Amino acid sequence: MQAQMYVTLEQFASRVLEVTTRYSLFNHVSYDPGNFIGKCSRYPDYGDFAETYSLRQYGNWWKLCEVNWQRSYRQADDDPLGVEDFVTVRFDYAVIPTRLFIYETYNPGSIVRIWGRQMKQKWVLMWEGEPQECPPQARKFQPDIFKVNCLIDTIRLDLNCSKLDHHTCFDAILLIGLSGPGSGFHLKCLSALNMSKIVTTPNEDIEKREHKHYFDDLPYEVIMHIFKFLDLKSLSKCACVSSQWNHLANDPHLYQNISFKSYWNIIDSTIFDYLEKRSKFLKKLDLSWCGKDDESFPRKLHQFLQQSCKNLSHISLGNASYFNGSHLAALCSSCLQLEELRLRNVFVSEIAFCHHQTLSKLNKLVTLDLYSTNISTDLLIPLLEVNPNLRYLNLDFCEEIVLDNVIEVISRYNRQLIGLSCWKVRGLTSYGINLLGECHHLEDLDLGWCLNVFPQEQCLEKLASGCKGLKRLILSAWRGLVDTMLYPLIEHCIRLEQLDLLSITGISSQFIETALNRLPNLKLLEISYCDSIPVEMVGQWKLAYPNVIIQKCVHSH
């Protein structure tokens, strides 16, 4: 038999399939995920380059603001490597991988896990490791990937940016592998334990060999308390030990708060059968990143929402590409106790299916996260009007929103708001800025890249005097601002801990010096691309104010 010939193929990514976070709007060139496609644009240069794919978050700052950060629903099931985000790319040709290179041009070290697969086959773990603290230089990262004997044309990078000093930038990803005629290699890519196919019936042989254990003499309540600290995989294993443990491990009280996010690669629609018998007391459910490859998942989720979620108070469905108007309607009709709704990166197809009267049934919301959704102003306003207790609202990248119109409603109906994030949302003028001064409880306000018209002279006076409790304020790219417009902030908002003035070229070193003196709680100051502020002055401030992290990027050439 003639031996088949295999050749080594080198290829850069040809398509970005999915991301959880980004810096730019869709179809914008600067910092766009699409810049991850193709050959390197800037490597080996080091810097914050607009030609790369940039993430916005870094360090642990994001975990301090509830409007952006989701608290864990079930800590036992949190990812051990702290994965916060991911990016998935596709290559033109499937290969058996031998090497992989990721080109990082700014603040490298966030990659903690790498997955691979061909089309919609099972995901294969290719590498994992802790987040790294790297020197300030470009990195050509070559992980020591595991031996993989199956074809790969899709790569997913799991990211943890908590160790980074500033945002990170990716330039390119190169996959090297073997390609040949047929490429008929098959690998039994076994998941460690598929949650959706757990057998919770105790083994008869084990039952016969049971011995008396002191653990069995503990009170039921004590055993239940111990079991509450177990993750879902461990509970499923406990259910197979004995009939008594099976009964204990399936007690619905253990399943009040559930997160499948870290099991995204093994979750399919049968998970709803698993949950059905355990959902009597279900309150918090996180299905983020799950179910995208299962055609039955949307239908089973819809049924589950209608039948088993009447007590649900929190739900998170990040990157749920299957989510549509009927799911949203089911949430509104069945989950009347809902306090937290998170739909990050969800394009709700058939959103017109939801009527104003349907949405108005959700009237107990405290947190509403619509980051990068297609919600419109007309649909959002009725929802805001019936939720006077709303505390946190995230509208980042919502391109169908007119911000002045939304803020007008917020100033009337949502004055208890603590956190509002509107990164790169259009339609903000001095009118909307003034109205925010009616929300006296605001502590976290992100209006980065929102101001598209030249601001009025006293545009920040009412905001500053009305929101004296502000701790975090993002005014990135408000390029028309000058010192006199900003002084009300440091006069009234002396509790500020984070202040972002990126790309405001009209501010002076004198204003920054005054801000550093008058804001005793300041911890993070972003003045990148403030061209009138000399780099030398920043160095002096860092020595004089060691408790303040001052970020200063300059234009790269």
Rosetta blueprint (number, residue, H / E / L):
1 M L
2 Q L
3 A L
4 Q L
5 M L
6 Y L
7 V E
8 T E
9 L E
10 E E
11 Q E
12 F E
13 A L
14 S L
15 R E
16 V E
17 L E
18 E E
19 V E
20 T L
21 T L
22 R L
23 Y L
24 S L
25 L L
26 F L
27 N L
28 H L
29 V L
30 S L
31 Y L
32 D L
33 P H
34 G H
35 N H
36 F H
37 I L
38 G L
39 K L
40 C L
41 S L
42 R L
43 Y L
44 P L
45 D L
46 Y L
47 G L
48 D L
49 F L
50 A L
51 E L
52 T L
53 Y E
54 S E
55 L L
56 R L
57 Q L
58 Y L
59 G L
60 N L
61 W H
62 W H
63 K H
64 L H
65 C L
66 E L
67 V L
68 N L
69 W L
70 Q L
71 R L
72 S L
73 Y L
74 R L
75 Q H
76 A H
77 D H
78 D L
79 D L
80 P L
81 L L
82 G L
83 V L
84 E L
85 D E
86 F E
87 V E
88 T E
89 V E
90 R E
91 F E
92 D E
93 Y E
94 A E
95 V E
96 I E
97 P E
98 T E
99 R E
100 L E
101 F E
102 I E
103 Y E
104 E E
105 T E
106 Y E
107 N L
108 P L
109 G L
110 S L
111 I E
112 V E
113 R E
114 I E
115 W E
116 G E
117 R E
118 Q L
119 M L
120 K L
121 Q L
122 K L
123 W L
124 V E
125 L E
126 M E
127 W E
128 E E
129 G L
130 E L
131 P L
132 Q L
133 E L
134 C L
135 P L
136 P L
137 Q L
138 A L
139 R E
140 K E
141 F E
142 Q L
143 P L
144 D L
145 I L
146 F L
147 K L
148 V L
149 N L
150 C L
151 L L
152 I E
153 D E
154 T E
155 I E
156 R E
157 L E
158 D E
159 L E
160 N L
161 C L
162 S L
163 K L
164 L L
165 D L
166 H L
167 H L
168 T L
169 C E
170 F E
171 D E
172 A E
173 I E
174 L E
175 L E
176 I E
177 G E
178 L E
179 S E
180 G L
181 P L
182 G L
183 S L
184 G L
185 F L
186 H L
187 L L
188 K L
189 C L
190 L L
191 S L
192 A L
193 L L
194 N L
195 M H
196 S H
197 K H
198 I L
199 V L
200 T L
201 T L
202 P L
203 N L
204 E H
205 D H
206 I H
207 E H
208 K H
209 R L
210 E L
211 H L
212 K L
213 H L
214 Y H
215 F H
216 D H
217 D H
218 L L
219 P L
220 Y H
221 E H
222 V H
223 I H
224 M H
225 H H
226 I H
227 F H
228 K L
229 F L
230 L L
231 D L
232 L H
233 K H
234 S H
235 L H
236 S H
237 K H
238 C H
239 A L
240 C L
241 V L
242 S L
243 S H
244 Q H
245 W H
246 N H
247 H H
248 L H
249 A H
250 N L
251 D L
252 P H
253 H H
254 L H
255 Y H
256 Q L
257 N E
258 I E
259 S E
260 F L
261 K H
262 S H
263 Y H
264 W L
265 N L
266 I L
267 I L
268 D L
269 S L
270 T L
271 I H
272 F H
273 D H
274 Y H
275 L H
276 E H
277 K L
278 R L
279 S L
280 K L
281 F L
282 L L
283 K L
284 K E
285 L E
286 D E
287 L L
288 S L
289 W L
290 C L
291 G L
292 K L
293 D L
294 D L
295 E L
296 S L
297 F H
298 P H
299 R H
300 K H
301 L H
302 H H
303 Q H
304 F H
305 L H
306 Q H
307 Q H
308 S H
309 C L
310 K L
311 N L
312 L L
313 S L
314 H E
315 I E
316 S E
317 L L
318 G L
319 N L
320 A L
321 S L
322 Y L
323 F L
324 N E
325 G H
326 S H
327 H H
328 L H
329 A H
330 A H
331 L H
332 C H
333 S H
334 S H
335 C L
336 L L
337 Q L
338 L L
339 E L
340 E E
341 L E
342 R E
343 L L
344 R L
345 N L
346 V L
347 F L
348 V L
349 S E
350 E L
351 I H
352 A H
353 F H
354 C L
355 H L
356 H H
357 Q H
358 T H
359 L H
360 S L
361 K L
362 L L
363 N L
364 K L
365 L L
366 V L
367 T E
368 L E
369 D E
370 L L
371 Y L
372 S L
373 T L
374 N L
375 I L
376 S L
377 T H
378 D H
379 L H
380 L H
381 I H
382 P H
383 L H
384 L H
385 E H
386 V L
387 N L
388 P L
389 N L
390 L L
391 R L
392 Y E
393 L E
394 N E
395 L L
396 D L
397 F L
398 C L
399 E L
400 E L
401 I L
402 V L
403 L H
404 D H
405 N H
406 V H
407 I H
408 E H
409 V H
410 I H
411 S H
412 R H
413 Y H
414 N L
415 R L
416 Q L
417 L L
418 I L
419 G E
420 L E
421 S E
422 C L
423 W L
424 K L
425 V L
426 R L
427 G L
428 L E
429 T L
430 S H
431 Y H
432 G H
433 I H
434 N H
435 L H
436 L H
437 G L
438 E L
439 C L
440 H L
441 H L
442 L L
443 E L
444 D E
445 L E
446 D E
447 L L
448 G L
449 W L
450 C L
451 L E
452 N L
453 V L
454 F L
455 P L
456 Q L
457 E L
458 Q L
459 C L
460 L L
461 E H
462 K H
463 L H
464 A H
465 S H
466 G H
467 C L
468 K L
469 G L
470 L L
471 K L
472 R E
473 L E
474 I E
475 L L
476 S L
477 A L
478 W L
479 R L
480 G L
481 L L
482 V L
483 D H
484 T H
485 M H
486 L H
487 Y H
488 P H
489 L H
490 I H
491 E H
492 H H
493 C L
494 I L
495 R L
496 L L
497 E L
498 Q E
499 L E
500 D E
501 L L
502 L L
503 S L
504 I L
505 T L
506 G L
507 I L
508 S L
509 S H
510 Q H
511 F H
512 I H
513 E H
514 T H
515 A H
516 L H
517 N H
518 R H
519 L L
520 P L
521 N L
522 L L
523 K L
524 L E
525 L E
526 E E
527 I L
528 S L
529 Y L
530 C L
531 D L
532 S L
533 I L
534 P L
535 V H
536 E H
537 M H
538 V H
539 G H
540 Q H
541 W H
542 K H
543 L H
544 A H
545 Y L
546 P L
547 N L
548 V L
549 I E
550 I E
551 Q E
552 K L
553 C L
554 V L
555 H L
556 S L
557 H L
